[in-house]
């Protein structure tokens, strides 16, 4: 019995006669050949989708087309609103769950493999959190790509929020997760990353902590107010602001311990050490009258909420709510602090890179990149991702509410950190309470 519950016929054979050791030798006879049977769960490229069948009622055999599974990499985009992330999770609405079902309904996955992604070598290049979108996501597996028109069949079984750009043939050993060298994500932050109304740095850092409330309570209070349309503040993301913000972001570049920029991972956990290739904010995008600053980060891999927390602390520093030296402190393994988490509405996975794979197989396989889909990807950004970010900000003001929460009352650790992660203000308050 095989692992998938089906009988393994590989060791079985039928013999028309048997010989006993005590029987006298008889005339030599040709043994019947073993009957070869194809496993119904094989994922080889040589697997046939349908075999030739004959009918007992008619003299003419009925022939069905024979298709083979092919190892491919699928490039696609999605708007994450309404989804609980990319990875399939029982009982939750996920991008992966919808895509797997669409592949089955489109004939790319057979009935006996439905719901069993390991059987067709399923792999994703990157995970995305709840509400996070993607423009250059890649998954791989062995699928039936014939008859022609797989992309159209997939779109007929998918929400308009998910757009398939195309697929490319890959090697049999290809794995979208293992072969992905780097991942690039973008975060669209409102241009209010800086604010003239905020006090200068020295005044903010000396502000005493009067009362410490839960951040959620203050945000709930703000949500109960009438949300007015976003208006321009006159702030310009000029060369001076761009240089300062890029200087702040560059402190994240390199290999560091990012345990303060994720959840449920301890400082001594080796997985907390991550490598960031680049981090900059040189471009602004205007959608529906709102100007966004595009923060682009390239890294090998990212942890849960890591990018949102990296952006959160950088914006807090840019708004003079914390000193620039706080990043260096937050990257120390012996310090535990709480840093702000930027809203997920502006974050999306921009592209996954397969540099080593492309170099190794450049003579025999297509390049795995978004170059061929650049125009479609940009169109999807404008119609689905940017428009959603702008409309959400107009209606709900998520970014504005979050910016309102960036203060020492909600984030006491935004002050100067010392003594293992306790701020001067926070330590003074604890001493007063002890007395």
Secondary structure, 3 states (H helix, E strand, C coil): CCCCCCCCCCCCCCCCCCCCCCCCCCCCCCCCCCCCCCCCCCCCCCCECCCCECCCCCCCCECCCCCEEEEEEEEEEECCCCCCCCCCCCCCCCHHHHHHHHHHHCCCCCHHHCCCHHHHCCEECCCCCCCCEEEEEEEEEEEECCCCCHHHHHHHCCCCCEEEEEEEECCCCCCCCCCCCEEEEEEEEEHHHCCCCCCCHHHHHCCCCCCCCCHHHHHHHHHCCCCCCCCCCCCCCCHHHHHHHHHHHHHHCEEEECHHHCCCCCCCCHHHEEEEEEEEEEEEEEECCEEEEEEEEEECCCCCCHHHHHHHHHHHHHCCCCCCHHHHHHCCCCCCCCCCCCCHHHEEEEEEECHHHHHHCCCCCCCCCCHHHHHHHHHHHHHHHHHHHHHHHHHCCHHHHHHHHCCCCCCHHHCCEECCCEEHHHHHHHHHHHC
